[in-house]
Amino acid sequence: MNNEAFREMALSFPGTLEAPHFDRRAFKVMKKRIFATLHEESEAANLKLPVKDQEVFCAIDKSAIQVIPNKWGLQGWITFNLKDVPEQLMFDALNTAYQDVF
């Protein structure tokens, strides 16, 4: 998985818009609900998942997928190191995040 593949995948969900968000690119629906961000420099994506799904995704590969420490992690945000995540897994995570905010 790489930045461009992630970007294309995130934008494939209906109604998704891309916008700058601090030092990242945000992917959101309904013009305000962010479900994913991309930090191109580090090739990492943050996704907001239901808290119950955090454990499921992190258990798959703890070196590639981690809960974000602090209040963000408590709200469901996790980091995916794109180069270490298979495409299908990334799609499943993006779909879960998208469905949660849609």
C-alpha positions, -999 to +999 in steps of 0.1 A: +000+000+000+013+035-008+000+071-004-016+073-039-033+039-036-047+050-001-059+083-015-077+067-044-093+041-021-105+067+004-120+088-024-138+058-039-164+059-011-195+079-021-196+115-010-160+116+001-141+148-002-104+155+003-092+186+021-060+199+038-059+192+076-029+206+093+001+186+080-022+159+065-049+153+039-083+146+054-110+124+039-145+133+050-181+129+042-210+153+047-184+181+043-173+178+079-171+142+093-135+131+090-130+093+088-094+092+077-063+113+074-031+107+054+004+119+064+022+116+031+057+122+045+056+092+069+033+071+047+009+067+075-029+069+077-051+076+107-086+062+107-114+067+131-130+034+139-156+023+164-137+016+196-148-020+195-131-025+161-097-010+173-087-042+190-097-063+160-075-043+136-046-038+160-045-076+167-039-083+130-004-067+131+007-047+161+038-035+143+018-020+114-014-009+132-014+010+165-040+028+186-031+065+188-021+074+224-041+099+243-077+111+239-076+104+201-071+067+207-099+067+232-122+081+205-113+053+181-084+067+161-057+043+150-026+046+128-018+023+098+017+022+084+008+020+048+038+001+034+031-027+059-007-031+053-022-052+026-047-035+002-077-056+012-071-050+049-068-012+043-101-013+023-118-032+051-106-006+077-115+023+055-150+009+049-155+004+086-144+040+093-166+054+065-196+034+076-191+047+112-193+084+103-217+082+074 
